[in-house]
Amino acid sequence: MALNNRYLRFGVTNEEVEKTTVMLRSDSRNNASSLQINIENGRELHSDLIYVQVSGNISNVIFHSFLRPSECRVFTCPHDVMRNSLATVTVYSVKTFRDKRCVWHRIVMGGRTSAILKGGFTINYLKVKLQPYRTYLDLLTDAPNKIPYHIDVVSTIPQRYMLTDEDYRGDTDGLILLLHQIHPPDAFLVMFRRRPEKTYRIPFVLNPAAEYKQQLFRVYTRHDTEDVCTGDSHSTVTTFTTCMYVCSTCPSI
């Protein structure tokens, strides 16, 4: 199902606060409710993109979107997301890196909040204030209504690692990986935009003898724009510790 969207830029009067707005509108004629997400963050930490994730307590469907800071975007959202009585919104502000094979993002700020959605011809308002990442470490909590699956991590060469989807299925368009280094706090987001595979290479080096948490989201990107996708499942949260050795020739970010 297509997710139609439009966007515009608007001025920011407060020089110390950057404001981004996301409006989600149900695609169901029987439920015309909307959710307006107002995102605020300080300008002291520069970011390239804002990543928004919306999940609920009834449906398995999870909404994902990337947008530029200070934009106002309007999306027609699947009814399965909007019909949830409780919506949880997670927002990350990220810096973008690229190589020949993949694009990935370092998370610099984050925030999460929940709201009880009212149905009918109602606009539900929700504000998310982003904080520096070092004060924000949570991943999406596993819930009985979600469809969890398991992933494994294998070292290939020093400081390089590969993900293996233990419950591989071929009906998705890509994957989103959230990877959190526990100490010192650091976090990354990777969007794998290609046909589904059982293994995926993490496109950057990981610190030696460091503990990480990770979560993988299966997504569908067959929509009007590539910066919008939905998914119906996420993996369990996996914790792993990297090897002790250091590769002096491996690039870092």
N, C-alpha and C positions, 0 to 999 in steps of 0.2 A: 504494500500500500504506500502510495507516494506521500511524502511529508512536504507539503508546500510551505514556503517561507518567504519572508521579505525582510529587509533590514534598512536601517538608516543610521546616520551619524548624528550625534547631538552634542552641543557644547557643554563643557563642564565649568561651572562658575567657581567652584571651590578648588583652588590650585593644589591643595594637599590631598584631595579625595578624588578618586577615579570611579565613575559610576557606569555600570553595564546593566542592561535590562533584557530579560528573556521573557516573552509572553507565549505560553502554551495554550492552544485552543483545541478542545476535543473535536475529533472528526465525526462524532455521532450527532445526528439531528435530534435525538432524544435526550441528549445531555449537552447543553451548550455552555457548560462551565469553563472558566479559564483560570489559569494560574500565572500570575505575574511575579517573576523573581527579580528582585532588585539587589544587585551585587555592588558592594562598596569595598574599596581597598585603597590604602595609601600609595602615594607615588614614589616612596623611597626605594622600593624594589621594582625594577623594570621587568615587564613581562611581555611576551609576544602574543600569547593567546590565552583565552579563558576556556576551560573545559567544564561542562555542566553535565551532571548525571542525576536523573530523577528516577526513583524507584518507589514502590508502594508496598502495602501490607496485604493486598488481595491478589493482584495479578503477578505473573512471572515476568512480564514485559518491563524492560529497563530502557529509558530514553537517554541517549548520549548526544552531545553536540559540542563543536568547537566554534568559537567566535572571537573576534578581535575586541580588545579592551575599548570601552567607551561606545560600543555599538548598542543599538536597540534592535533585537531580532524577534520576529513573530513567526511561530511554527504551528502548523496544523499537526496535532499530536494524536497518536493512536488512542482510541477510547479506553483501551485496557490500562493505560497509564493514568488517565484522568479520572477513572471510576474508582480509584483507590480512596478509601476514607482517610487514610493517613499517607501523606507523601513525604519522602525523605529526599532532600536536595543536597548533593555534594558538589562543591565547586573548587577547582584548582586553578591557580594562576601559574603559567608555565613559560619557560624559555625554550626555544626550539633549536635542535641540532639536526644535521643531515649528513648522510653519507650516500654512496652509490646505491645501496640496497634498501635503506630504511630511513624513516624520520622518527626521532624520539624527542622527548621533552623532559626537562628538569623542573620539578615542582618547587616554586619559590614561596607560594602562599596557599592557604587552603581554609575551607570552612564548611560546616555542615549544620543544617537545621531541618526541622520537621514541621508540618502544618496539617491540620485537619481540613480537608477539602469539603466545601459546601456545593451541592449540585444545583441544577437549574441555571437560570440566566444570572450567574453570579461571577464576579471576578475575585479570586482569592489572591491576596497579597502576601508575599513572603520576602523578608530581607535577610541577606547573607553577608556578614562582615568577614572579610578575609584577614587572617592573621599570618605572620611569618611562619614558614613551615616548621621550624624547630619547636613550635608550641602545638603542632597538629600532627597526629600520628595514626589516626584510626583508619582501618579499612572497612569495607561494607560488611556488616555483621551477617553471619550465616543465619538464614531464617527457614522455617519448615516449608514455606510456600515456594521457595526458590528451588531450582533444579541443580544441585551441586555436582561437580565432577572433579577429578583429581589430576594434578600435573606433577611431573618429576623434573628435577634439575640435574644436569650432567655436565661436568667439566670437560672441555674439549682440548684446549691448550691453556697455558698459564693465564689466569685471570679472565678467560673467556668461557662462557657457559651457554648451554642449549636447553630449551624447554621441551618436554615431551608431554603431549596431551594423552593421558592414559585412557580417556574415554572419547577418542577421536570420532568425529562424525563429519561428513562432507557436505552438509547442507547450509553452511554459513559462508559469509563473504570475507570475514576477517576476524581479528582478535584485538582486544585492548588489554594490555598488561599494566598493572600497577605494581611497582616494585619499591619497597621501603627499606632503607638501611636503618637499622635500629640505633646503632651508636658508632660515630656521632650521627644525629638524625640527618637523613638525606632521602630524597625520593625521586622516582622517575615514572614517566608514563610513555608507553610505546604503542603505536597503532600499526598493526600489521595489515596492510591493505593488499591482499592478494588471495588467490584461491586457498581454501583451507588445506593445511598440511598437518601431519602428526608432530613434526618437530619445528621449532623456531629458534633462531639464533638471537640471543641478547646482543644488540649492536654496539655495546660499549664494554669496557673492562670493569670488573668488580673488584673492590678492595680485598686484599688478602686477609684471612682470618676474621672476616666480618659476618655478622648475623643479619639476615634479610628476611622480610616477609613479602609475600607476593600473592596476587589474585588475578585471575584471568577471566575476561568477559567475551563470550561469543557474540558477534554482532552481525547485522544485516545492513548493507550499505546501498542497496538498490533503491535509491531515492533521487529526488530532483537535484540535490547537491551532495558533494562528497563529505561535507563537514557535519552531516546529520546521520545518525544510525540508531537502530534499536536492537535489542537482544532479549533472549528469553531465559538466560541462565548465566550463572557465574560459578567459578571454581570455589572450592574450599580455600581458606587461607593457609598457605604453606610456609613454614619457617625452615630455613636452611643456613648453614655456615659454610663460607668459602674456604678454599684450601690455604695453606700457610705461605706457599711460594709466591714470589714477586717476579713479574716479567718486566725487565728494564726497557724493552723495546716496544711495549704495548702502549698505544696512545690512551690518554685519559681525557675527561671533559671537566 
